[in-house]
Amino acid sequence: MNRNRIIVFISSILVAFAAVAASPVAFAQQNRAEAEKDPVLKAMLTELDRNRDQLQLKGFEKPFFIQYRIEDIEDYQTRADFGASVGEGHRHQRLARVTVRVGDYKIDSSTSRGDGSVQLAALDNDPLALRAGLWQATDQAYKAALSAYARKQAELKQVQTPPQQDDFSRETPVISLEEPTHLQLDSAMWLKRVCDSSGEFRTDPTLKDSQSIVQYATTVFHARSVNTYLVSSEGAIVRKGTISYEESFAVGTQAADGMHLDRSYSSSGATLADLDPAEAFNKHAVGLVASLAELRKAPLVDEEYHGPVLFSADAASDAIHELIASAVTAVRPEMGTEARTKGPFASSYHARVLPDFLDVVDDPSLRTLKGKSLLGAYKIDDEGVPAQTVKLIADGKLENYLIGREPVRDFPKSNGHGRAPLTGPARPAISVLDVTAHQGLTEAELDQKLLAIAKDRGLKSVYYIETLGPDLTPRLLYRISTEGASAGKRELVRGAALDDLDQRALRSGVVAAGKEPFIANYDGLVPETILAPALLFDDVTIHRANEKNDKLPFYPPPL
């Protein structure tokens, strides 16, 4: 063997060794005996063994896959309005979800509606009580799986095009035992804190003109701990825990014409240290009330505008979450079709979906950025598969999808993105979606480019969106003059809605992006994080919303 071949041979060994070190085998240091020291996992494994060996109705299919998932949930919330508490609550419960699949990996009983059954589980770790709940849920899930499998077999006989991929992927089972998490809160302190922040504006001398217009002012503190226990008939054993905290303030009023106006702010993270200190949060609350007074006096937006619009990184994060997050997930298409997946990017594999200066990576391992926790991070997904970093879009082209254990054409294996809401089935979802621009621009450079486009088109004004609300409705929208001495001056306007903001606008309408990402944590069905820069769109339609304005209250508020 010559020297070059020896080098290649050694290099291949090193690559193979690195791949093994990064593979699920890395979790094999933990074993079942260690897992059974946990009374919840021990009860789950005992009942799983019994059902794996004995569960089969006479004359019917035996399950080829069973998964038990128990979620232990601690939830605390306290709320205050106008500086006074309106209550608090602390809830603790366990939910057990059982998934049973009959058939085989190629064709099984799974359906697009989701599979399995859910039961309340015992809180006191009594093994018999835990097993009894799992037994009942397994019985229901098995019967449902048999019925679904029979229907699927009948449907397959009616379609010409066979399935494009197996129904269920084969994955190497892992054993991963993280330490359980628990809420440790000073509830009396948080009750006082939300009271203080929701009423801070009442005593602020700079807000005398604003205090009488506020129709509601609410602060909510919410903390949740979820410990997930998962075992499967393939041998997966997982215990993992997550904690999330959020403090939010919302304030609202009506303009003189009856238009409803609202502002909100939230601080969130995986630790209490991630939240704003009380003084900083209260300062935000006071600032929102002041901005509400400005918004109330602001003129209405133009009836219709077509032209460049600059989205702040905050607003761009919401747009990315709405338009990209679900589009890059691979959801199994309808039976009998040749489609790869569902959604707006179903036929976009290897096609351009963003400008060529944007990349998108989903990285579940990215736990912090700039000292702030990212809620979307995790190690093992809710199907027992290790999380993987996935480069989804490179130079604007879609190169990958987020995959769970229900594969699609060209993607036969999970990349660890099967994520499940409480009690729900696992579905592909983002974790930490990181959008970056090649040679991104500073805020000043984006402003200059916005005004330059306006000048080239002879526009008297352009728009800047600072924040978006539900359904991508502008909450803080500024009209920027492009003429004379007032060029670059921003004027707050209200009453706007957006048109033409869709996947096509992201693909062909974004002409520049910023350097610095905004960290947007979303604690929805599953925790998610978007990291996105400011985006400059070449052409977006902004028009007056023309929504129904309710009558103003007949009497002023007591403030």
C-alpha positions in Angstrom: 0.0 0.0 0.0 1.6 3.3 -1.1 1.9 6.3 1.1 -1.1 8.2 -0.4 -3.3 5.2 0.1 -2.2 4.8 3.7 -3.0 8.5 4.4 -6.5 8.1 2.8 -7.0 4.9 4.7 -6.1 6.5 8.1 -8.3 9.5 7.2 -11.3 7.3 6.5 -10.8 5.6 9.9 -10.7 9.0 11.7 -13.8 10.1 9.9 -15.6 6.9 10.8 -14.5 7.3 14.4 -15.8 10.8 14.5 -19.1 9.7 13.1 -19.4 7.0 15.7 -18.6 9.5 18.5 -21.3 11.9 17.3 -23.9 9.1 16.7 -26.6 7.8 19.1 -24.0 5.3 20.5 -22.7 8.2 22.5 -25.8 7.9 24.7 -25.0 4.2 25.5 -23.1 5.0 28.6 -26.5 5.0 30.4 -28.4 1.8 30.6 -31.8 0.3 31.6 -30.6 -0.5 35.1 -29.8 3.1 35.7 -33.2 4.1 34.2 -35.1 1.8 36.5 -33.8 3.7 39.5 -36.5 6.2 38.5 -39.9 4.9 39.7 -41.7 6.4 36.8 -39.5 4.9 34.2 -39.5 1.6 36.0 -43.3 1.4 36.0 -43.4 2.4 32.3 -40.7 -0.2 31.3 -42.5 -3.0 33.3 -45.8 -2.3 31.6 -44.2 -1.9 28.2 -42.5 -5.3 28.5 -45.9 -6.9 29.4 -47.7 -5.4 26.5 -44.9 -6.0 24.0 -44.9 -9.7 24.8 -48.7 -10.3 25.3 -50.7 -7.7 23.5 -52.5 -9.3 20.5 -56.2 -9.8 19.9 -56.9 -13.2 18.4 -56.9 -13.1 14.6 -55.5 -9.6 14.5 -52.1 -7.9 13.9 -49.7 -7.8 16.8 -48.2 -4.3 17.5 -44.7 -3.8 16.0 -44.1 -0.6 17.9 -45.3 0.8 21.2 -44.3 4.1 22.8 -45.1 5.5 26.2 -44.7 9.1 27.0 -45.5 10.7 30.4 -45.3 14.4 30.9 -45.0 15.7 34.4 -46.2 19.3 34.3 -45.8 22.0 37.0 -47.5 25.2 36.1 -47.7 28.5 38.0 -49.3 31.7 37.0 -50.2 35.0 38.7 -51.8 38.1 37.2 -52.5 41.7 38.2 -54.7 44.4 36.6 -54.1 48.1 37.4 -51.8 47.3 40.2 -54.0 44.8 42.0 -53.8 41.0 42.0 -56.6 39.1 40.3 -55.4 35.7 41.4 -52.7 33.1 41.1 -52.7 29.3 40.5 -50.3 26.4 40.9 -51.1 23.2 39.0 -49.3 19.9 39.0 -50.4 17.0 36.8 -49.2 14.1 34.7 -50.4 13.1 31.3 -49.7 9.8 29.7 -49.7 9.4 25.9 -49.5 5.9 24.3 -48.8 5.3 20.7 -49.4 1.8 19.2 -48.5 1.0 15.6 -49.6 -2.2 13.8 -48.4 -3.4 10.4 -44.7 -2.8 9.8 -42.3 0.0 9.1 -43.3 0.1 5.4 -47.1 0.3 5.9 -48.5 0.9 9.3 -51.6 2.1 11.1 -50.6 5.8 11.3 -53.0 8.5 10.0 -52.7 12.2 9.3 -55.1 12.8 12.3 -52.6 11.5 14.8 -52.4 8.3 16.7 -52.6 7.1 20.2 -54.6 7.8 23.3 -54.2 10.0 26.4 -54.8 9.4 30.1 -54.2 11.2 33.3 -51.4 9.5 35.2 -50.8 9.2 39.0 -48.7 11.8 40.7 -47.4 9.8 43.6 -45.2 7.3 41.7 -47.3 4.4 42.8 -46.2 1.7 40.3 -49.5 -0.1 40.1 -51.5 3.2 39.5 -49.0 4.3 36.8 -49.2 0.9 35.1 -53.0 0.8 35.3 -53.2 4.1 33.5 -50.8 3.0 30.8 -52.7 -0.3 30.4 -56.0 1.5 29.8 -54.4 3.9 27.3 -52.6 1.0 25.5 -55.8 -0.9 25.1 -57.5 2.1 23.6 -54.6 2.9 21.3 -54.3 -0.7 20.1 -58.0 -0.9 19.2 -57.8 2.4 17.4 -54.6 1.3 15.5 -56.3 -1.9 14.3 -59.3 0.1 13.0 -57.0 2.6 11.3 -54.9 -0.1 9.7 -57.9 -1.8 8.2 -59.1 1.5 6.7 -55.6 2.2 5.3 -55.4 -1.2 3.7 -58.8 -0.5 2.0 -57.7 3.0 0.9 -54.5 1.6 -0.6 -56.5 -0.7 -2.9 -58.2 2.4 -4.4 -55.1 4.4 -5.4 -52.7 3.7 -8.3 -49.7 5.5 -7.0 -48.0 3.6 -4.2 -46.6 5.4 -1.1 -43.4 7.3 -1.8 -41.7 6.4 1.4 -42.1 4.0 4.4 -44.7 5.0 6.9 -42.2 4.8 9.8 -38.4 5.2 9.9 -36.0 2.8 11.6 -33.9 4.6 14.1 -31.2 3.5 16.6 -32.7 3.6 20.1 -31.0 5.8 22.6 -30.9 5.9 26.4 -30.6 9.5 27.7 -31.3 10.4 31.3 -31.3 14.1 32.1 -31.9 15.4 35.6 -35.5 16.2 36.3 -36.4 19.9 36.6 -38.6 21.6 39.2 -40.1 25.0 39.7 -38.5 26.9 42.6 -40.4 30.2 42.9 -41.0 32.8 45.5 -44.7 33.2 44.7 -45.2 36.0 47.2 -42.5 38.0 45.5 -43.9 37.4 42.0 -47.4 38.3 43.1 -46.1 41.6 44.4 -44.0 42.2 41.3 -46.9 41.8 38.8 -49.0 44.1 41.0 -46.2 46.7 40.9 -45.6 46.6 37.2 -49.3 46.6 36.2 -49.8 49.8 38.2 -46.5 51.5 37.8 -47.9 54.0 35.3 -50.5 55.2 37.8 -47.9 57.1 39.9 -45.5 58.1 37.2 -45.6 62.0 37.0 -44.6 61.9 33.3 -47.8 60.1 32.4 -50.4 62.4 33.7 -51.9 62.8 30.3 -51.9 59.1 29.6 -53.3 57.7 32.8 -57.0 58.6 32.0 -57.0 56.9 28.6 -55.9 53.4 29.7 -58.7 50.8 29.4 -56.8 47.8 30.6 -53.3 47.3 32.0 -52.3 43.7 32.8 -49.1 41.9 33.9 -48.9 38.1 33.9 -46.1 35.9 35.2 -46.1 32.4 33.9 -43.7 29.6 34.8 -43.8 26.0 33.6 -41.7 22.9 34.2 -42.2 19.8 32.0 -40.4 16.5 32.7 -40.9 14.1 29.8 -40.5 10.3 30.3 -40.4 8.2 27.1 -39.8 4.5 26.5 -40.4 2.5 23.4 -40.5 -1.2 22.4 -37.4 -0.5 20.2 -35.4 0.2 23.4 -35.4 3.9 23.6 -35.4 5.3 27.2 -35.5 9.1 27.6 -35.9 11.4 30.5 -35.6 15.1 29.8 -36.8 18.3 31.4 -37.5 21.9 30.3 -38.4 25.1 32.2 -39.7 28.3 30.7 -40.5 31.6 32.4 -42.3 34.6 31.0 -43.4 38.0 32.3 -45.7 40.0 30.0 -47.4 43.4 30.2 -50.3 44.4 28.0 -52.0 47.8 27.8 -54.9 49.0 25.6 -57.1 51.9 24.8 -59.3 53.4 22.1 -58.6 56.3 19.8 -61.1 59.1 19.5 -62.6 57.5 16.4 -63.1 54.2 18.4 -60.2 52.3 17.0 -58.8 49.7 19.4 -55.1 50.2 20.2 -52.9 47.9 22.2 -49.2 47.4 23.1 -47.5 44.6 24.8 -44.0 43.5 25.9 -42.7 40.2 27.3 -39.5 39.0 28.8 -38.9 35.2 28.6 -36.2 32.5 29.0 -35.2 29.2 30.4 -34.0 30.6 33.7 -35.3 33.4 36.0 -32.0 35.2 35.3 -33.1 35.5 31.6 -36.0 37.8 32.6 -35.6 41.6 32.9 -34.9 42.9 36.4 -38.0 44.4 37.9 -36.8 48.0 37.4 -36.1 47.4 33.7 -39.4 45.6 33.1 -41.4 48.4 34.8 -39.6 50.9 32.7 -40.8 49.0 29.6 -44.3 49.0 31.0 -44.3 52.8 31.5 -42.9 53.2 28.0 -45.7 51.2 26.5 -48.3 53.4 28.2 -46.5 56.5 26.9 -46.4 55.1 23.4 -50.1 54.3 23.6 -50.8 57.9 24.2 -48.7 58.8 21.1 -50.4 56.1 19.1 -53.9 57.4 20.1 -53.0 60.8 18.6 -51.3 59.4 15.5 -52.8 60.0 12.1 -54.3 57.2 10.1 -52.0 55.4 7.6 -52.5 56.3 3.9 -55.3 54.5 2.2 -53.0 52.4 0.1 -49.2 52.3 -0.4 -47.0 50.2 -2.6 -43.3 50.3 -2.2 -40.3 49.5 0.0 -40.8 48.7 3.6 -38.1 48.1 6.2 -38.9 45.5 8.9 -37.0 45.7 12.1 -35.3 42.5 13.3 -38.2 42.1 15.8 -40.8 42.4 13.1 -38.8 40.2 10.7 -38.6 37.5 13.3 -42.4 37.3 13.4 -42.7 37.3 9.6 -40.1 34.4 9.4 -42.0 32.5 12.1 -45.3 32.9 10.3 -44.0 32.2 6.7 -40.9 29.9 7.0 -41.2 27.9 10.2 -43.9 25.6 9.1 -42.9 25.6 5.4 -39.6 23.8 6.1 -41.2 20.9 8.0 -41.9 17.7 6.0 -45.5 16.6 6.6 -46.5 13.4 4.9 -48.7 14.1 1.8 -52.1 12.5 1.0 -52.1 8.9 0.1 -52.0 8.2 -3.6 -50.1 11.4 -4.6 -46.5 11.8 -5.8 -46.0 14.9 -3.7 -43.0 15.0 -1.4 -44.7 16.9 1.4 -47.4 19.4 2.2 -47.2 23.2 2.5 -45.9 26.1 0.5 -42.4 24.5 0.0 -43.8 21.1 -1.0 -42.3 21.3 -4.5 -39.4 23.6 -3.7 -36.6 21.1 -3.0 -33.4 22.5 -4.5 -35.3 25.6 -5.7 -34.8 29.1 -4.5 -37.1 30.2 -1.7 -35.2 33.2 -0.4 -32.7 35.7 -1.9 -29.3 34.2 -2.6 -27.7 36.2 0.3 -29.7 34.4 3.0 -29.0 31.1 4.8 -31.3 29.3 7.2 -30.1 26.7 9.7 -32.1 24.9 12.4 -29.8 24.2 15.3 -31.3 22.5 18.4 -27.9 22.5 20.1 -27.8 26.3 20.3 -28.9 26.9 23.9 -27.8 30.5 24.4 -27.0 33.6 22.4 -25.5 36.8 23.9 -26.2 35.4 27.4 -29.9 34.8 26.7 -31.5 31.3 26.8 -33.1 30.0 23.6 -36.3 28.1 24.5 -36.3 26.1 21.3 -33.1 24.1 22.1 -33.2 20.4 23.1 -31.0 17.3 22.9 -33.5 14.5 22.2 -36.8 15.0 20.3 -40.2 13.6 21.4 -39.7 10.4 19.4 -36.5 9.5 21.1 -34.2 10.6 18.3 -31.1 12.7 19.0 -31.5 16.3 17.7 -29.5 17.2 14.6 -28.4 20.6 13.2 -30.0 21.0 9.7 -28.9 23.4 7.1 -32.3 24.1 5.5 -31.6 26.9 3.0 -28.2 27.7 1.5 -27.7 30.7 -0.7 -31.4 31.1 -0.9 -32.1 27.5 -2.1 -34.0 24.9 -0.1 -31.7 22.0 0.6 -33.4 20.1 3.4 -36.5 19.7 5.5 -37.1 19.0 9.2 -38.0 15.4 9.5 -39.6 13.3 12.2 -40.1 9.5 12.1 -42.8 9.7 9.4 -40.4 10.1 6.4 -41.1 11.6 3.0 -39.7 11.0 -0.5 -35.9 11.6 -0.6 -35.8 11.8 3.2 -36.0 8.3 4.7 -34.6 9.1 8.1 -35.5 11.4 11.0 -33.2 14.3 11.7 -34.4 14.6 15.3 -37.2 17.2 14.8 -40.2 15.2 15.9 -41.7 17.4 18.5 -44.9 17.0 20.5 -47.2 19.4 22.3 -48.6 18.3 25.6 -50.8 15.2 24.9 -50.4 15.6 21.2 -48.6 13.4 18.6 -45.1 14.3 17.5 -44.8 16.3 14.3 -41.8 18.0 12.6 -41.1 21.5 14.0 -38.4 24.0 14.2 -36.1 24.4 17.3 -33.8 27.3 17.0 -34.2 28.7 13.4 -31.2 30.9 12.6 -31.5 33.2 9.6 -28.3 34.9 8.6 -27.3 37.3 5.7 -24.1 37.3 3.8 -22.5 40.7 4.3 -25.5 42.1 6.3 -26.0 45.8 6.6 -26.0 48.1 9.7 -29.2 49.9 10.7 -27.9 53.1 9.2 -27.1 51.4 5.9 -30.5 49.9 5.8 -32.1 53.3 6.4 -30.0 54.8 3.6 -30.9 52.0 1.2 -34.6 52.4 2.0 -34.5 56.2 1.2 -32.4 55.6 -1.9 -35.1 53.2 -3.3 -37.7 55.8 -2.5 -35.8 58.6 -4.2 -35.3 56.4 -7.4 -39.1 55.9 -7.6 -40.1 59.4 -6.7 -41.9 58.4 -3.5 -42.7 61.1 -1.0 -42.6 58.7 1.9 -41.8 55.1 2.8 -42.5 52.9 5.9 -40.7 51.2 8.7 -42.3 48.5 10.8 -41.0 48.2 14.4 -43.3 45.6 15.8 -46.0 43.2 14.5 -49.0 41.8 16.2 -51.2 38.8 15.6 -51.7 37.9 11.9 -48.7 40.0 11.0 -50.6 43.3 11.7 -48.4 46.3 12.3 -48.5 47.5 15.8 -45.8 50.2 15.6 -45.6 51.6 12.1 -43.7 54.7 11.0 -44.1 56.8 7.9 -40.7 58.2 6.8 -40.6 61.4 4.8 -38.2 61.4 1.8 -38.4 65.1 0.9 -36.6 68.3 1.9 -35.4 69.1 5.4 -37.7 66.5 6.9 -36.1 63.6 4.9 -35.6 60.7 7.2 -38.0 62.0 9.8 -40.3 59.2 11.2 -44.0 59.8 12.0 -46.0 57.3 13.9 -49.2 56.2 12.1 -52.0 53.7 13.0 -54.7 51.6 11.5 -52.6 49.6 9.0 -52.8 46.2 7.5 -50.3 44.4 5.2 -50.9 42.7 1.8 -48.6 40.7 -0.4 -46.5 39.5 2.6 -46.1 35.8 1.7 -43.5 33.3 0.7 -43.2 34.8 -2.7 -42.4 38.2 -1.2 -39.7 36.6 0.9 -38.2 34.9 -2.2 -38.3 37.8 -4.6 -38.9 40.9 -2.6 -36.2 41.1 0.0 -33.4 43.3 -1.3 -31.2 43.6 1.9 -30.9 42.3 5.4 -29.3 43.4 8.6 -26.3 42.2 10.6 -27.6 41.7 14.1 -30.2 39.0 14.9 -33.2 39.6 17.1 -33.9 36.7 19.6 -37.6 35.8 19.5 -38.7 33.0 21.8 -42.1 31.5 21.2 -43.6 29.3 23.9 -46.5 27.9 21.8 -47.5 24.3 21.2 -43.7 23.5 21.5 -41.0 26.0 22.5 -39.4 27.6 19.4 -36.8 30.3 18.8 -36.3 32.5 15.7 -33.0 34.4 15.2 -33.5 36.9 12.4 -32.0 40.1 11.1 -33.9 43.2 9.9 -35.3 42.8 6.3 -35.8 45.4 3.6 -38.6 44.5 1.2 -38.6 46.0 -2.2 -42.4 46.1 -2.6 -45.1 45.5 0.1 -48.7 46.8 0.1 -49.8 48.7 3.2 -53.4 49.8 3.4 -55.9 51.1 5.9 -57.4 48.3 7.8 -60.9 49.8 7.8 -62.1 47.6 10.7 -65.2 48.3 12.7 -64.6 50.8 15.4 -66.6 50.3 18.6 -68.3 53.0 20.5 -66.1 54.7 23.2 -67.2 54.1 26.8 -69.9 56.6 27.9 -67.9 57.4 31.1 -64.2 57.9 31.6 -62.3 55.2 33.5 -61.9 55.7 37.2 -58.2 56.6 36.7 
